[in-house]
């Protein structure tokens, strides 16, 4: 008999709608999973099982009373701890904000509640979603990092703690940890989920997305949060795609397992009917990537102005160094970097217009050993600054048996397209 915790969100939602499953029974099964694995996984920064059960019981009572159920009725969400919650602490991965209790939910959390989701708990983030890692381990092998900065959301989604975990991405903080943990990561087009109530670090980059176990689950949850149509990606399209194969400017960072993986997946996609077109990115796009560190750290220095002035001793040395460097570049350099982003976005729009999607690595290789480093965003920063939708899907394992993913990217605003072709690629690679 299938453990209720292992049901994909799409199937759990179907049973909840049909009345064959209650929100309370589903939440109880998820909390049992958490109790069994959390001593090792440590994905939560805050968890109140009694509160989660009260939410579920209230949802069941509302449905029994005939009140309309939302599109995410009874499904569970984990909330990255850079997103505010009115009923749980929001500590941003920093001792500076220990015990902080906001008065309101972040916009995306409020949307989840309106849609009928159970807010299960707050998931571990690195320090301000950028530096010092938390205690979370990789569910595939606890001796390895789950990636970051959305560490707890990636590990928790992969371990079936909840149906979706909110993540945020400034460089690679959704796609990389999802790939490391064997989950699906979806970074939507920039600005899709409103950032009100987020501890924003980089105005030009920060994007809220979700980490789930299936592509269909990501589409379901995003539709429930936004009211937009994300399609049914698990229904195979009537044709094969035209895919641009792109290693990008950081190709040299790919480890042998990633090189072999992308070549195998591209070959499998071609056998399934896809047209594979290798592409090189133009200088304007490369220049955008060259500006990423300056913009990210310069804007983050502005965002953490109070913390730098009043609480600098409680910032990690690594974060202080990067913020000081970013601040020292000065306003004109920051403006030039932001202009390079805009030029890169315009140049990429011309390139992607001739293809359905781009196929590219999700990460350099397997999750690194140890919990002191969350891995390199070498294959993520570019797509983040381009503001385009990105999806990572599981596509194999590396030499140490840890998950590997491949990334599918589409043009700005083509989020449903990105999800559909990512699932097509996943099926082709598995078939």
N, C-alpha and C positions, 0 to 999 in steps of 0.2 A: 504494500500500500504506500502510495506517495506521501511523503511528509508534506503537510500543508505549506511549510516554509519554502519548499522547493518549487512551488507552483510559479510559473512566470506570471508577471503582472497581467498579461492579456487573459490568461486562463483564470486567475483568481478573480479578475473583474467580471468575467462571464459568470462564474459561479455565484458571486455576490449579487449580480443582477437577477439571476434566476432564483435566488433565495435558498440555494442548496448549501451555502456557506455564509456564516455570520462574520461580521467584522471582529467580534470578540474572539471567536475561535481562531481566526487567522492571526490576530495580534498575539494571542497566547502562544501559538506555534512559533511565531517569529521570536518572541521573548525567550522561549525554551531554547531555540537555536543560539541566541545571544548568550544565555547562561552557560551553555555547553562549551562555547568557543572563545568567549571574551577574555577569560584569564590569560590566554596566550595571544589572541589577536589584538586586543586593546584598541579597538576602533573608535570607541566612544569617549568624548571629553565630558559628556554628561548624559546620564540615562536615569529616567524615573519610570520604572515599569508600571507603578500604580497609576501614574498620569496617563500613560499610553492606554492602559485598560479602560480608564474612565472615558477617554475619547472614543474608544471603540464601542463601548456599551451605549454611549450617547448616540452614536451613529445608528446602531441597531434599533434603539428606541425611536429615533426620528423616522426611520424607514417603516417601522411597525405602525407608527401613527399616521402614515400616508404622506409624510412630507417628502418633497422631491429629493432624490439622491443625486449628488454631484457626480461628474464623470470619473473621479478618482475615489469614489465611495469605498471606504474600508481598506484601501491600499496604504502601505506604510512608506514614509519618507524619512531618510536621514538627512540632517541639515549640517553642512560644513560650518565650523565654528568661526567663520568670518561673516556669517549672516545672522542678523538679530532675531531673537525669539522672545516674545513677551512673557512666556511662562518658564523659561529656562535661562541659565546664565549664558552670556556671550562674551567669551574671553580672548578670542582672536589669536590663540596660541601664544599668548604673551603674559608674563607675570604682572605686567603693568595693569592689565585689565582683569586680574583675578577676582572672581565673584561679581563681576559687572552684570547688572540686571537692567536691560533696556525696558522701556515702557511699551514698545510696540514690536510687531513682527516686521522683518524685511518684506518687501513687496512680493517676492517669489514665495516666501513662506505663507503669507496671507492668501496668496492665490491657491496654494496647496490646501489650506484649510477650507477655503470657499468651495473647492472642488470635492471636498469630503475625505481628504487624506488624513491619516493618523500621523502626527509628528512624533516619530519614535524617540528621537534623541539628537544630541549634538555630536557631530563626528570630528575626529582629531584633524587639525590643520597644522602645517608648519607655522612658525612664527610670522604672523601677519601674512600668511599665505606666500611667504617668500624665502625664509631662511631656516632657522633652527628646527630640525625634525622633531616630531613627537614620538611616542612610544609604540606606535602601531607597527605590526609585522605583516609580512605577506602571507595570505591564506594558503598559498601553494607550498610555501616553505618558510617557516617563521624565522629562519636564519637570514632572510633576505628582506630588503626594504620593499614596502608596497608602492614606492614612488611618492611623489608629492607635487604640489602641496595638498591635494585633496586625498590625503592618505587614508583617513577613516572611511570616507565615502566609497573609495575604490575597494578597499578590503572588505567593508561591510556589504557592499552590493555583491561582490564575488562570493562571499560566504552565505548569502541569502539571509542577511539580517533584516533587510527591508527591500522594497521593490524598486526604489530609486534613491540614490544619494545625490544631493546637490553638490556640485563642484564649481570651482571658479578657475579661470585660466588667464594668466598674464604672460606666461611663456609656454609651458607645457603641462599645466597642473591638472587638466582633466584627461587628456589623451594618454600621456605617459603612464600615470598610475593605473588607469584602466587596462592598458596593454600589459603592464607588469603583472597585474592580478588576474588576467584572463577574463576581463569583463568587457562590456561595450561602453565606450565613452563618447558622448555627443557634445561637442562645443558648437552651439548654434551661431548663426550670424550675429555679429556684434550688436548689442542693444536689444536682442529679442526679449530677454527676461530683464525687467527693470531692476536697476541696482540700488534703489532706495532701501536703506537699512543694511547695506553691505559696507564693511570696512574697506573702502576703495583705496587701492594703492596707486594704480596707473590709470588715469582718465582715458588714455588712448588705447588701452589694451584690455583691461579687466572685462571678462565676459563670464556670465553665469550659465552653466549647463547641467547635464545630468549624467550619472553613471548607473548602468543597469546590467542585467544579465543577457538580454536579447535586444536586437534592433527594434523589434516590434514593441517591446516594453518602453524603449526610449520615445518612440513615436506616440504611444498612448499617453505617457506621462506629460510630454510636451504639449500635446493637444489639450489635455485636461487643465494644464496650467495657463495656457494662452488663449484657448478657444479657436486656435488656427488649425488648419488641416495639414497633418503631417503624413497623410497617406496610410497605406497598409503595406509596409515594406516586405512583409513575409509572403505576399502574393507575387509570384514571379512575373516580371514585365513580359510583354509580347515580343520583345526584341532584345538583342544583346547590345551592350553599350560600346561606345567609342571612348577608350580610356587613355589619358595621357600618362605615361610612365615617367615619373620625375624623381630623381635622386636629390636634386637641389644643390645649393652651394655647400652643404655640409656632408656631401657624399662620403668623404674620407673618414667620417666618424662612424660609419656603419661597420659593425663587427661581422665576422664571417657568417654567423647564424642569420643575421638580418639580410645580408646579401643573398644568401641561399634562399631565404624565405620569400623575399620579394620576387626573385626570379621564378621560383616555383609557382607562386600565386599568379604572376603575370602569364606564365605558360598555361596554367589551368584555366584562367579566364579566356585565353585565346582559343583553347580547345573547346570551350563552351560557347564560342562564337563571337567573343569580344574582338574589336579591333584595337590593337595596342600600338600607341604612337609615342615613342620616346621624345621628350622635349627638354630643351635647355631654357633656363630662365634668363630674361634680358637684364642688362646692367641696372636698370632702374629698380627691379625687384631685389637684386642682390644688394644694392645700396640701402634699401629699406631694412634688410636684415642687419646690415652693418650698423645701423642706427638703433637697433632694438635695445641694447644694454643701456645706452645713454638715456633714451626716452623712459625706459622702465625705471631706472634708478633715479633719474632726475625728477620724474613725477612722483615717485614714492617718497623722495626726500621732502617734497612739498606736502604730500598727504600726511606724513608723520612729523609735521613741524612741531606740534606740541610735545610729542614723545621725545623728539631729539632735544628740545630745549629744556624740558622739565624732568624727563625720566631716562636720560641717556644711559645711566649705569645699569638699567634693567633691559636694555637692548643687547642682543648677543653681539660679540665683537665682530663677527662676520657681517651682520646686518649694518652695524654702525659704519664699518669700512665702506660698504657699497653705497650707503646713503650719503656719506661724506663725499665720496667720489662723484656721485651723481650731482650733488649740489654744487660742487666745485666746477663743473663744466660750464655753468652759467646759463642765463636765459637765452642769449642768442643761439648757443649751440643746441639747446633743447628745442627751440623753435625750428631750427634747421632740421633736426631729427624728425620732428613732427611733419614737416614738409616732405621729407624723404618717404615717410609712411604714405602720405597722400599720393605721391608720384608712383610708388610701388603698387598701390591699390588700382590706380588707373591702368598701369601697364599690364597687370595680371588679368584684369577684366577682358582685355583684348585677346590674351592667350587662351583663356579657358573657354571662350565663346565657341571654339571649334570642336570641343569635346564635351561629352556628358559629364565626366568627372576626372579627377586626377588620382592616380594610385601612387602612394609614396610610403616610406617607412613611418611607423608609429614611435619608434625609439631606437637607439643605437644597437641594443641587444637585450638580453635577459636582465631582470632586476639585479642590481649589484648586491653583493653579500654585505651583511651588516646593516644597522639602522642609522648610521651616522651621516649618510648621504643618500638623497632621494633620486639620484640619477641625472642624466644630462638631457636638457630639452632641445638638443641640436636639431631634431626633426619636427619641432613644434612651433618655435618662436616665429618663424616666417609666416605660417598660416594664421597665427594669432594676430599679427600686425596687419595682415591683409583683410581681416575682419570676415573671413569666409567660413561657412559651416564645414566642420571636420568630424569624421566618425572613425573610431578605431574598432575593429572586430577581431576576435581571437582567430588565429590562423595556424597554430602549431605550437611546438615547444622547442626550446633550445637545448644545448648540450648538457645542461644540468637539470633538465626536465621542467624548467620554469616556462610560463606562458610567453608567447610572442604574438604580436598583433600587426596588422597592416592598416594603413590609414587611407580613407577615401575623402577627397575634398571636392567641393563644387563651388560654383560662383556665388557671389553675395546674394542672399535672399533665396537661394535655391536649396533650402534646408530639407524639404521632402525629397528632392532629387538626391541629395547626398545620402540620406537614409536608405532610399530604395536601392541605389547602386552599391552601397556598402553591404547590404544584405545579399544582393546578387553576387558580389565578389566572395562573400563568406561562403555561400552555398557552392559556388564554383570551386573554391579552394578545398572544401570538404568533400566534394563529390568525385 
